[in-house]
Structures are given as C-alpha cells and as structure tokens.
Amino acid sequence: MKLVKLIANLGYGSRKDVTAMFRSGRITDAQGEVLYADDKVAHEAIRLDGEPLDPPAGLTLLLHKPVGYTCSTKDPGRIVYDLLPPRFRARSPLLSSVGRLDRDTSGLLLFTDDGGLLHRIVSPKAQLAKVYEAALASDLRGDEAAVFASGELMLESEQTALAPAVLEAVAPRQARLTLTEGRYHQVRRMFAAVGNHVEALHRSRIGGLSLGDLPSGQWRQLDASDIETLFRG
C-alpha cells in the first residue's frame, strides 16, 4: 500500500492532507530522515511529527465506558468516540464498537476494525459470557435466579425465549447477571419481567476480559494475548 493511502486510512487526514504532510517534511523514518510519498518503508519505522503511527488495520481496544455516552458516531450528545483520539473515527476500515451499551450503562466496551474478529465475538456460537452488575429499585424476591436460568423467560414483543442466564444475589438490591446473548436492553427488560427496575447497570466482564484497574473514560489497546484471554472466558 502506498504511504499516502496508508496514513490516510489511519485517520490522520485526507489523502490531500497527507500529501501536504509529506511536502512539509512532517513524515520521517525512525532516524528522522524525511520520507517521500513513493518511499517503501515498514509501518513501524514511519514517524509523523516524530511520533510512531497508530497500529495498522487489526486494531482492537477496550474502553471503560462512563454513564452518559452513546455508542454511536452521529448522536448529538456525547458519544463513546469522544473518549478516543479523534483520528480513530476516521480510520478505514472503520473502528466499530462490538455490540453496544446504552447511554445509562457503564463498563467494558470493545472496539475493533477487524471484521472477522467482530463476527467471532458476537456470533452466538462463541457463547461468550457477559457479566453485568445491576443495582435494583426493589429487593430481590428470591425466585429470579430460577426464572432466569429456566431458558423459558419470554420478553415482551420477543418471539423466542431467552437462553439460560445465571443470577447471583450480591445484596438485597444488587445482583450479578451472566448472559451469553445480547438482546436489546436485555438486562433491564429481564428484571422488568420479574417486576423490578434496574437503577444502575455496569458491564464488568466479557469472556475472560475484565476492566481491571482501568479508570472510567480510559481505554487501552489489546494484544494477541488479550484476545486469547477474551475467548478463554
């Protein structure tokens, strides 16, 4: 791939913008030698304003999403892409969120521009467990775990029953719920189906990956070992 297209695809600017960067000497190799648009240089050896380029296609991120952000690229309010470097929104292929968390839900959110990996994560065959911590408006009544584990719970307007889910009562009004599917607002609708209301919701784990000590609003790049951990969960 030509250097102008490579750097534009990473979101640093249009091809015209990148061509101007070459002309102004902003793009160099690791030793500081000015590069030209037709040079052949390894990705890892290229510098823009002295800084290494972002990783090529195949980038995967983990974000600790705060409450108040929407998993969208066009919402008029705050969006999760506001928490990432601006150029990440302009990457090609697109850096997409893997599934969604609604505006009022915090926690672990994955992004990738690897279509094969995205499909592998969201595929029902993967059976990747997603763990949610729910704060409830009312005390648990005691039969929710059996109802959720039955595989027979039908949500309003749905045509098929939910897959069995595991509920752990943490406190009278706090529950940990583990799902292997991801229907629209599923956790909130499940508790509504048993007469309760979710006041706060946080996703703490997907597969074998957790947030660890990553602060709210921060992100980190995942490597091959992280992806292995994800699918070991």
Steps between C-alpha positions, in 0.01 A plus 500: 500500500630847414600715796244773430213252500639316804520813713163633379336167584629538857289815531776762502333693219381480142744393231539867413581576866755220517663608175546844657661335805756337274571829324556678832741233624282387790528133407836339572657165578609393849836677453336828408568483127223660296290252305337546162162372389649235272747361755460141616528488878371258762199627697684486831785716365280796397474808719256792479626806683748266666233263632439139384187437298196334653479124446384384154167331433436239766478751786292386798430716807339461840322807638363561849181675388353753744129567539374775270669392175324345201647222282451695180694710250219752439311559827470875577605436860818346637617190316756234588727615215550826691706294747738378227755689289299692234683330213366161615155600367647556155684171467431273204390232556271650764578449867163369622366428845438130556138506605370793703444631848213746538556856620418412861723190518869513586776245467700292258462583130711354220589662167662340196557562131547126443171378351589135551574554868183704549290220350681242711423695820131565432422163341256292708738209450763679708282482813711778652377579849420864575482593868288791625471657844147635557374732773125446543212716614347222713625203698546174316203280573695172491380318188681709238796262468271209415298706253810629321663156491190325364554583135127571482482872577333693219550874472224728378481513117752214466424179310756270663586431863824627649796268536564396861677767704671485839393737777702551818343703781772733632275696737121541538501758221818405314541216254766360270359360176691292245362478146613324185286704260444869446146607423386861507510637858495139612599536865256783565219313326572178689465671836190684379352160411530395867357825632819691578681802358871543431622830642865462400674251272868422445662239274803364681616218274483351150635148470826493691559877475424740782565870546763442767611835640427696180340831607162607369532679166838344420591242235782262417608309193462123512774266383492138386518368857199714597300354210592149618385595851172634358413164345618297797229649720 
